[in-house]
Amino acid sequence: MKAVVVCGSPRVKGNTQMILETACDVLKENGVDTELVLLHNKFIKPCIACEKCKQLKDRTCSIKDDDFHPVLEKIIGADAFIIGSPVYFGCATSQTTSLLHRAGYVARQNNNFLKGKVGGPVVVARRAGQNFTYAQLVFFFTINEMIVPGSTYWNIAFGRKKGEVVEDEEGMDTVRTFAANVAGLLYKIKQ
Ligand SMILES: Cc1cc2nc3c(=O)[nH]c(=O)nc-3n(C[C@H](O)[C@H](O)[C@H](O)COP(=O)(O)O)c2cc1C
C-alpha cells in the first residue's frame, strides 16, 4: 500500500511540513509505503479552464511546462493521498489549490481516478481560519469520491514561526490518530 503526502507550503521545513512528517512516520510505522512531496520547490500553474482535458482523456492536463504531472503521477499511483496546507487569509495556499484544481478536473475527465483513495487534509495556522481551510479541502476529497477517515478532532494545528506546531500537542496527536486511521482503513478496504 502506498501513500503520497503533499505539503502545500512555500516554506521549507515549516509547520505544515513538520506535522506532515509526523503523519508520514505513523503511516510508515503502520506498514504503508509513504512519500512526502514538497511543493515549495515546484511550480504548478493554476487551472486555466481550457477544458482540453475533456478531449485529451489521457490523465493529463494541457499545461505541460511546469511540475504538475510528476506530482499527479504520484497521486495516481497511491492508495492514500494527504494534502497539508498553511492557512493564508482564511484559505489554502495557491500552491495547494493549483494542484487540486488541476488534479481534480483531470480526474473527473478520466473515470474519476481519485475515487476510492483514502486520505484528507491537514491544516496549520497561526491563529484562525483552520476550520474554513479544512472544510475547503475536505470538499475536494468528497466531491471526488474519496474516503476521509476522522480523528479525535479535525486535522488542524496552531503555529506561526517554523517549528511552533510541535508545541500544539493536541494538534499533533490529532494528526497522528488521523494517519493511523488512514492506514487502518487502507488495510480494511484492501484485504
Ligand atoms: C500570506 C500569509 C497569510 C496568512 N494568513 C493567515 C490566516 O489567515 N490565519 C492565520 O491564523 N495565520 C495566517 N498566516 C500564518 C501561517 O498560517 C502560519 O505561519 C503557518 O504556520 C505557516 O505554515 P508553514 O510554516 O507550513 O508555512 C498567514 C501567513 C502568510 C505568509
The ligand as a Gaussian input file, in Angstrom:
#p B3LYP/6-31G(d) Opt

LIG

0 1
 C        0.343000      35.362000       3.315000
 C        0.053000      34.746000       4.649000
 C       -1.258000      34.707000       5.111000
 C       -1.563000      34.145000       6.349000
 N       -2.865000      34.101000       6.759000
 C       -3.167000      33.553000       7.973000
 C       -4.534000      33.463000       8.420000
 O       -5.478000      33.802000       7.708000
 N       -4.750000      32.966000       9.653000
 C       -3.730000      32.562000      10.491000
 O       -4.006000      32.176000      11.596000
 N       -2.449000      32.572000      10.058000
 C       -2.141000      33.038000       8.823000
 N       -0.843000      33.047000       8.375000
 C        0.197000      32.391000       9.215000
 C        0.514000      30.956000       8.734000
 O       -0.651000      30.196000       8.512000
 C        1.380000      30.252000       9.780000
 O        2.601000      30.964000       9.967000
 C        1.695000      28.810000       9.418000
 O        2.348000      28.178000      10.500000
 C        2.602000      28.714000       8.192000
 O        2.820000      27.354000       7.902000
 P        4.210000      26.845000       7.268000
 O        5.250000      27.018000       8.339000
 O        3.961000      25.440000       6.944000
 O        4.456000      27.657000       6.057000
 C       -0.522000      33.603000       7.143000
 C        0.809000      33.649000       6.678000
 C        1.089000      34.196000       5.444000
 C        2.528000      34.208000       4.940000

